[in-house]
C-alpha cells in the first residue's frame, strides 16, 4: 500500500510539472494585452486626455514572429495614441538578422500610427545589431538616445521627452536644457530600470523603462522571480519616487528563456490627466 501511494504521489507531481511547463512555455507566451494607466499631474491640464503607448523588449525572431508583430501593431493603433515610445531590445540576440527580418520589422513598425511622434532608445541587445537604427528610422521612429524633443500644445505649454542610451548617462546638452528651461511636463525613456537612480535628481515627472520583463515569471505573494542584471532594484510594473511616476513594461518577447508565468506579454497605455 505504501509503495502504491508513493508512485501515485510521484505520478501527480510529474503531471503537475508537465502542466506547469505547458502553462509557462506555450499559454504564458501566447497572449498579448494592454495595461492601461491613468497618469495624474496638475500640470497636465493642457495635455488632458493625451495617450502615450509604451512598448519594449520585442525580442523579435524567437517567440515573437510576424503574426504576433502584426497583432501588436493592430492593438497599438486601436488605442489611437498621441505618442509612441519604444524602450529597446528589438531583436532576440540569438536570431540571424537577414533582409527578410529587416524588411518585416521596418514595414510593420511603419504601420504604427501616432499624432505627435514615435520615439525610441537603445537596449542592450540593440548595441550589437548594426541594423537597429535603420530599422527604427525606416519604421518612422525618432531616436532620443542622448537627446530630447519638445511637444507644444496650442496654448504653448511644453511636454519634454528625453532618452538615455543603454550604456550612457543623460548628456550635458539635455541637462543644460532642463536647467535653463521650465518645462510643464517631463518624460524620460530608458532601457535599464536600475539607471533610474542616476536620473531621478533631474525631477522628471514620468520615467519609462523596459528590460526587466517584470520578472518574466511571477508568483503570488513572491512577485518577480527572474531579475536580470540592471533590473535588480527596479523590476515591478510601477514605482513612485518623490514626484516621479515610474512605469516598467513587461515586454512582448522573452529574455534568456522562452517561459512566462502569470505575466502575459503586454504594452502600456498611459492616459495623461490633471486630476
Secondary structure in CASP SS format (residue, H / E / C, confidence):
PFRMAT SS
TARGET T0000
AUTHOR 0000-0000-0000
METHOD secondary structure of the structure
MODEL  1
X C 1.00
X H 1.00
X H 1.00
X H 1.00
X H 1.00
X H 1.00
X H 1.00
X H 1.00
X H 1.00
X H 1.00
X H 1.00
X H 1.00
X H 1.00
X H 1.00
X H 1.00
X H 1.00
X H 1.00
X H 1.00
X H 1.00
X H 1.00
X H 1.00
X H 1.00
X H 1.00
X H 1.00
X H 1.00
X H 1.00
X H 1.00
X H 1.00
X H 1.00
X H 1.00
X C 1.00
X C 1.00
X E 1.00
X E 1.00
X E 1.00
X E 1.00
X E 1.00
X E 1.00
X E 1.00
X E 1.00
X C 1.00
X H 1.00
X H 1.00
X H 1.00
X H 1.00
X H 1.00
X H 1.00
X C 1.00
X C 1.00
X C 1.00
X E 1.00
X E 1.00
X E 1.00
X E 1.00
X E 1.00
X C 1.00
X C 1.00
X C 1.00
X C 1.00
X E 1.00
X C 1.00
X C 1.00
X C 1.00
X E 1.00
X C 1.00
X H 1.00
X H 1.00
X H 1.00
X H 1.00
X H 1.00
X H 1.00
X H 1.00
X H 1.00
X H 1.00
X H 1.00
X H 1.00
X H 1.00
X H 1.00
X C 1.00
X C 1.00
X C 1.00
X C 1.00
X E 1.00
X E 1.00
X E 1.00
X E 1.00
X C 1.00
X C 1.00
X C 1.00
X C 1.00
X E 1.00
X C 1.00
X C 1.00
X C 1.00
X C 1.00
X C 1.00
X C 1.00
X C 1.00
X H 1.00
X H 1.00
X H 1.00
X H 1.00
X H 1.00
X H 1.00
X H 1.00
X H 1.00
X H 1.00
X H 1.00
X H 1.00
X H 1.00
X C 1.00
X C 1.00
X C 1.00
X C 1.00
X C 1.00
X C 1.00
X E 1.00
X E 1.00
X E 1.00
X E 1.00
X C 1.00
X C 1.00
X C 1.00
X C 1.00
X H 1.00
X H 1.00
X H 1.00
X H 1.00
X C 1.00
X C 1.00
X C 1.00
X H 1.00
X H 1.00
X H 1.00
X H 1.00
X H 1.00
X H 1.00
X H 1.00
X C 1.00
X C 1.00
X C 1.00
X E 1.00
X E 1.00
X C 1.00
X E 1.00
X C 1.00
X C 1.00
X E 1.00
X E 1.00
X E 1.00
X E 1.00
X E 1.00
X C 1.00
X C 1.00
X C 1.00
X C 1.00
X C 1.00
X E 1.00
X E 1.00
X E 1.00
X E 1.00
X E 1.00
X E 1.00
X C 1.00
X C 1.00
X C 1.00
X C 1.00
X C 1.00
X C 1.00
X C 1.00
X C 1.00
X H 1.00
X H 1.00
X H 1.00
X H 1.00
X H 1.00
X H 1.00
X H 1.00
X H 1.00
X H 1.00
X C 1.00
X C 1.00
X C 1.00
X C 1.00
X E 1.00
X E 1.00
X E 1.00
X E 1.00
X E 1.00
X C 1.00
X C 1.00
X C 1.00
X H 1.00
X H 1.00
X H 1.00
X H 1.00
X H 1.00
X H 1.00
X H 1.00
X H 1.00
X H 1.00
X H 1.00
X C 1.00
X C 1.00
X C 1.00
X E 1.00
X E 1.00
X E 1.00
X E 1.00
X C 1.00
X C 1.00
X C 1.00
X H 1.00
X H 1.00
X H 1.00
X C 1.00
X E 1.00
X E 1.00
X E 1.00
X C 1.00
X C 1.00
X C 1.00
X E 1.00
X E 1.00
X C 1.00
X C 1.00
X C 1.00
X C 1.00
X C 1.00
X C 1.00
X C 1.00
X C 1.00
X C 1.00
X C 1.00
X C 1.00
X C 1.00
X C 1.00
X E 1.00
X E 1.00
X E 1.00
X E 1.00
X C 1.00
X C 1.00
X E 1.00
X E 1.00
X E 1.00
X E 1.00
X E 1.00
X C 1.00
X C 1.00
X C 1.00
X C 1.00
X C 1.00
X C 1.00
X C 1.00
X C 1.00
X C 1.00
X C 1.00
X C 1.00
X C 1.00
X E 1.00
X C 1.00
X C 1.00
X C 1.00
X C 1.00
X E 1.00
X E 1.00
X E 1.00
X E 1.00
X E 1.00
X E 1.00
X E 1.00
X E 1.00
X C 1.00
X C 1.00
END
